[in-house]
Structure formats: structure tokens, C-alpha cells
Amino acid sequence: MSEPSKQLTDPRELLEGYLDHYREEILRKLDGFPEPEVSRVPSGWTPVSMLKHLAYMERRWFVWDFAGEQVEDPWSDRDEDDLFVADESFEEIKDFYLAQCERSRQVVAGASLSDVASRIGRFQPPEEPPTLAWIMFHVLEEYMRHAGHLDIARELAEAR
């Protein structure tokens, strides 16, 4: 999927379009990645663990925080040192990621950008919950940052 149209002016269409663009961009960067289970960086994360992190990130922000649905262990993408981890295969994580992206789309489709997150997830009183617009922008920013991380990891993998 290419970037959304340069003629778009509707904030919702821009946010949804760019989120889908970067969701697919992540998968494109992982397509044909040599040894996605092998770390190329000092912190030890792998491309597979990055994909798992992005799946859980979607789940935390849209399902747990915004929609207020209880989720089992929302931080399962990290170990006790807060590092991204993955014991599952690339295909298992990819399927989980795609399911989380679809669930996020469903949550967003039924809400207004001005709706605020629930009090079920991270936003317990007295903290003010963010709006859906803020959450979508934050998730987009996280995708953009991690897409760059995957660029570097791929460059390091292909240099070997």
C-alpha cells in the first residue's frame, strides 16, 4: 500500500491511511529478512521480537487502553529487563500481528477521534485519558520509529 493521497484533508482518513501504510511497510521490511530471529543490535531485539512488540503495542493502545477490554498480560512482548522478546515463530507472530491490526481497525471504526480512552488500561484516575486522535497519532509515530529501526537491522543483516 502506498501513502495516502496527497489530496486528503480529513484528519481521520489521514491517520487511518498512514497507520495502514506503516503496518504494511513493517511487513515489507520483514519480507525476505535474512534470519529474522537473529539480533543485529547491541540491545538484543530481533526483527521477530519487534513485530511482536508492534502487535502488542496495537493491542495495548486500541483494545486495552482505548476500548477498555481486558487483555491477558498486555506486556507479553517484553522480558523482566523491558527488552522485546519472542519465542514464537515468525509466522505465528505475523498472524498475531495481522489479527491485532484488524482488531484495532474495528475499534477505531466504531469511535470518534474526540472519544477518550477508557479507565481500564493505563489511564487510571487522576491521569487524564487521551483522545482517539492522540492515540492514533502516537501509534503512527511508534510505527515510523520502529520502521527506521528495522531499516538499520536489515542493513546490518545484509552486510554480513
Buried (B, 14 or more C-beta within 10 A) or exposed (E): EEEBEEEBEEEBEBBBBBBBBBBEBBBEBBEEBEEBBEBBEEEEBBBBBBBBBBBBBBBBBBBBBBBBBEBEEBEBBBEEEEBBBBEBEBEEBBEBBEEBBEBBBEBBEEBEBEBBBBEBBBBEEEEEBBBBBEBBBEBBEBBEEBBEBBEEBBEEBEEE
